[in-house]
Amino acid sequence: MFDHVTIRVTDRGASERFYDTVLAELAIDRTYRTRTFSEWYDFSLTAADDDNPVTRRLHVGFAAPSRDHVDAFWRAGTEAGYADDGPPGPRPEYADDYYGSFLLDPDGNSAEAAHFDGLRRGGNVDHIWIRVADVAAAKRFYETIAPHAGLRLAYDSPERIWLEGASGSFSVLSGTPTENVHIAFPTDDDGAVQRFHEAAVEAGYESRGAPGERPRYHPGYYAAYVLDPDGNNVEVVNHHRS
């Protein structure tokens, strides 16, 4: 479902230490580091600046290979002094076999280790939750881009919508809005990138970057960007990787 999820952080070193500490317990190692960002495969972070403020109030759930990994994630985090946001245990409100644990990263975002039968395949980020000022407005935006981003609406209520991809999920809930998160969805079709941008702009949403190649990421990186109603940066990307 997610090509990548990127957050902006107050203190890059402190946030790297947090995610290195807890993600290692899920067999998720840091895969890349440059002068500007750090990456754990499909999750990355970069320093905030005046033009790109800190990410706030995001919930990101990482795929845990087993319940023991969920326990180890929480134990490593709390023993290192990070804030508990929910100890390991069953969460039947999500699924009958759902087992999770929760911590707060240095900027107060909620990081979870989750294990259940429906866990995302082929990626470390199983799900994210964002809160929005107006669920109906967010629903209109995400329904507009859904056909081009590989999404479908799986649940709809006045307080929450839930979108699914081929694997993984994305929830939008009412509340104090999540701020400054970047969410990218994959495609293998340049036309989908173009249609995503065209549909969003025609519906009145703000472009953050027209369809085109971004060779600063890697040769063949073809993407477009728009802002959702709460100002989060949403991307559809074709990497042109064989």
C-alpha positions as CSV (number, residue, x, y, z in Angstrom):
1,M,0.0,0.0,0.0
2,F,2.7,2.5,1.0
3,D,5.7,3.2,-1.1
4,H,7.0,5.2,1.8
5,V,6.0,7.3,4.8
6,T,8.2,10.3,5.8
7,I,8.2,12.3,8.9
8,R,9.9,15.6,9.9
9,V,11.6,15.6,13.2
10,T,12.9,18.2,15.7
11,D,16.2,16.4,16.5
12,R,17.3,14.0,13.8
13,G,19.9,12.3,16.0
14,A,17.4,11.7,18.8
15,S,14.7,10.3,16.4
16,E,17.3,8.1,14.7
17,R,18.2,6.6,18.0
18,F,14.6,5.9,18.9
19,Y,13.7,4.2,15.6
20,D,17.0,2.3,15.5
21,T,16.4,1.0,19.0
22,V,12.8,-0.2,18.5
23,L,12.8,-1.2,14.8
24,A,15.8,-3.4,15.3
25,E,13.6,-5.6,17.5
26,L,11.3,-6.1,14.5
27,A,14.2,-7.1,12.3
28,I,13.9,-3.7,10.5
29,D,17.4,-2.3,10.1
30,R,18.2,1.2,8.8
31,T,18.7,0.8,5.1
32,Y,20.0,4.2,4.0
33,R,21.3,7.5,5.4
34,T,22.3,10.7,3.5
35,R,23.0,14.2,4.6
36,T,19.3,14.9,4.5
37,F,17.3,11.8,5.5
38,S,17.4,8.4,7.2
39,E,15.5,5.4,5.9
40,W,14.3,2.1,7.2
41,Y,13.1,0.7,3.9
42,D,9.6,2.3,3.5
43,F,9.8,4.6,6.5
44,S,12.0,7.6,6.7
45,L,12.7,10.8,8.6
46,T,14.3,14.1,7.9
47,A,15.0,17.2,10.0
48,A,12.3,19.9,10.2
49,D,13.0,23.4,9.0
50,D,11.3,26.8,8.7
51,D,9.5,25.7,5.5
52,N,8.8,22.1,6.6
53,P,7.7,21.9,10.2
54,V,7.7,18.9,12.5
55,T,5.3,16.0,12.0
56,R,2.8,15.8,14.9
57,R,0.0,13.4,16.0
58,L,0.8,10.7,13.5
59,H,0.2,7.0,14.4
60,V,2.3,4.5,12.4
61,G,2.0,0.8,12.9
62,F,5.0,-1.5,11.9
63,A,4.6,-5.1,11.0
64,A,6.0,-7.5,13.7
65,P,6.9,-11.1,12.7
66,S,5.5,-12.5,16.0
67,R,4.0,-11.6,19.3
68,D,7.5,-12.0,20.8
69,H,8.7,-9.3,18.5
70,V,5.9,-7.0,19.7
71,D,7.0,-7.6,23.3
72,A,10.6,-6.9,22.4
73,F,9.8,-3.7,20.6
74,W,8.0,-2.3,23.7
75,R,10.6,-3.6,26.1
76,A,13.5,-2.1,24.2
77,G,11.8,1.2,24.0
78,T,10.7,1.5,27.6
79,E,14.1,0.3,28.9
80,A,15.8,3.0,26.8
81,G,13.6,5.6,28.5
82,Y,11.0,6.2,25.8
83,A,7.4,6.9,26.7
84,D,4.9,4.0,26.9
85,D,1.8,4.5,24.9
86,G,0.2,1.1,25.5
87,P,1.9,-2.2,26.7
88,P,1.9,-5.4,24.7
89,G,-1.4,-7.2,24.6
90,P,-4.4,-8.3,22.6
91,R,-6.4,-5.5,20.8
92,P,-9.6,-7.4,19.8
93,E,-11.3,-4.1,18.8
94,Y,-9.0,-4.2,15.7
95,A,-9.1,-7.9,14.9
96,D,-9.7,-11.1,16.9
97,D,-6.0,-12.1,16.8
98,Y,-4.6,-8.5,16.9
99,Y,-1.6,-8.1,19.3
100,G,0.2,-4.8,19.6
101,S,2.3,-2.5,21.7
102,F,2.8,1.3,21.5
103,L,5.5,3.9,22.2
104,L,5.9,7.6,21.7
105,D,8.7,8.9,19.6
106,P,10.7,12.0,20.7
107,D,8.2,14.3,18.9
108,G,5.2,12.5,20.5
109,N,4.1,10.5,17.5
110,S,2.7,7.1,18.2
111,A,4.7,4.1,17.0
112,E,3.3,0.6,17.2
113,A,4.4,-2.9,16.7
114,A,1.5,-5.1,15.4
115,H,1.1,-8.7,14.7
116,F,-2.1,-10.4,13.3
117,D,-3.1,-12.7,10.5
118,G,-3.9,-9.8,8.1
119,L,-0.6,-8.1,8.5
120,R,0.7,-6.2,5.5
121,R,2.8,-8.2,3.1
122,G,5.9,-6.8,1.4
123,G,6.5,-3.8,3.6
124,N,7.4,-2.6,7.1
125,V,4.7,0.0,7.5
126,D,1.5,-2.0,8.1
127,H,-0.8,1.0,8.6
128,I,-1.0,4.6,9.5
129,W,-3.7,6.7,11.2
130,I,-4.1,10.4,10.7
131,R,-6.5,12.7,12.4
132,V,-8.2,15.5,10.5
133,A,-10.3,18.5,11.1
134,D,-13.2,17.4,8.8
135,V,-13.6,13.7,8.0
136,A,-16.1,14.4,5.2
137,A,-13.6,16.8,3.5
138,A,-10.8,14.2,3.9
139,K,-13.0,11.5,2.5
140,R,-13.7,13.6,-0.7
141,F,-10.0,14.1,-1.2
142,Y,-9.0,10.5,-0.7
143,E,-11.9,9.2,-2.8
144,T,-10.7,11.6,-5.6
145,I,-7.2,10.1,-5.6
146,A,-8.1,6.5,-4.7
147,P,-8.4,5.1,-8.2
148,H,-4.9,6.4,-9.1
149,A,-3.2,5.5,-5.8
150,G,-4.3,1.9,-5.5
151,L,-6.8,2.6,-2.7
152,R,-10.4,1.5,-2.0
153,L,-12.7,2.7,0.7
154,A,-13.3,-0.2,3.1
155,Y,-15.1,1.5,6.0
156,D,-17.0,4.8,6.2
157,S,-18.5,6.6,9.2
158,P,-18.9,10.2,10.2
159,E,-15.9,9.8,12.6
160,R,-13.6,7.6,10.6
161,I,-12.8,6.3,7.1
162,W,-10.6,3.3,6.4
163,L,-8.9,2.8,3.1
164,E,-7.1,-0.4,2.0
165,G,-4.6,-1.2,-0.7
166,A,-3.6,-4.6,-1.9
167,S,-2.1,-5.0,1.6
168,G,-2.0,-2.7,4.5
169,S,-4.5,0.0,5.6
170,F,-4.8,3.8,6.1
171,S,-7.3,5.3,8.6
172,V,-8.5,8.9,8.8
173,L,-10.2,9.9,12.0
174,S,-11.8,13.0,13.5
175,G,-9.6,15.0,15.9
176,T,-6.9,17.5,16.3
177,P,-5.2,17.2,12.9
178,T,-2.1,15.3,12.2
179,E,0.5,17.7,10.8
180,N,3.2,17.6,8.2
181,V,3.4,13.9,7.3
182,H,4.4,12.8,3.8
183,I,2.6,9.7,2.4
184,A,3.6,8.1,-0.9
185,F,1.6,5.4,-2.8
186,P,3.3,3.3,-5.5
187,T,2.3,2.6,-9.1
188,D,4.0,1.1,-12.1
189,D,2.2,3.4,-14.5
190,D,3.3,7.0,-15.3
191,G,-0.3,7.6,-16.5
192,A,-1.6,6.9,-12.9
193,V,0.8,9.6,-11.6
194,Q,-0.5,12.0,-14.2
195,R,-4.2,11.1,-13.5
196,F,-3.7,11.4,-9.8
197,H,-2.3,14.9,-10.1
198,E,-4.9,16.0,-12.7
199,A,-7.9,14.7,-10.7
200,A,-6.7,16.4,-7.5
201,V,-6.0,19.7,-9.1
202,E,-9.2,19.7,-11.1
203,A,-11.1,19.1,-7.8
204,G,-9.4,22.2,-6.3
205,Y,-6.6,20.6,-4.3
206,E,-3.2,22.3,-4.1
207,S,-0.4,20.9,-6.2
208,R,2.9,20.4,-4.4
209,G,4.7,19.2,-7.6
210,A,3.5,18.4,-11.1
211,P,4.2,15.0,-12.7
212,G,7.8,14.6,-13.6
213,E,11.1,12.8,-13.0
214,R,13.0,13.5,-9.8
215,P,16.5,12.3,-10.5
216,R,17.8,13.6,-7.2
217,Y,16.1,10.6,-5.7
218,H,17.3,8.2,-8.4
219,P,17.1,7.9,-12.2
220,G,13.6,7.0,-13.3
221,Y,11.8,8.4,-10.1
222,Y,8.6,9.7,-11.6
223,A,6.1,11.3,-9.2
224,A,3.6,14.0,-8.5
225,Y,2.5,15.6,-5.2
226,V,-0.6,17.3,-3.8
227,L,-1.7,18.5,-0.4
228,D,-4.7,17.0,1.4
229,P,-7.2,19.3,3.1
230,D,-5.1,19.3,6.3
231,G,-1.9,20.1,4.5
232,N,-0.2,16.7,4.4
233,N,1.9,16.0,1.3
234,V,0.5,13.0,-0.7
235,E,2.5,11.5,-3.5
236,V,2.0,8.8,-6.2
237,V,5.3,7.5,-7.6
238,N,6.6,5.1,-10.2
239,H,10.2,4.1,-9.6
240,H,10.7,2.5,-13.0
241,R,12.5,-0.4,-11.3
242,S,12.5,-3.7,-13.1
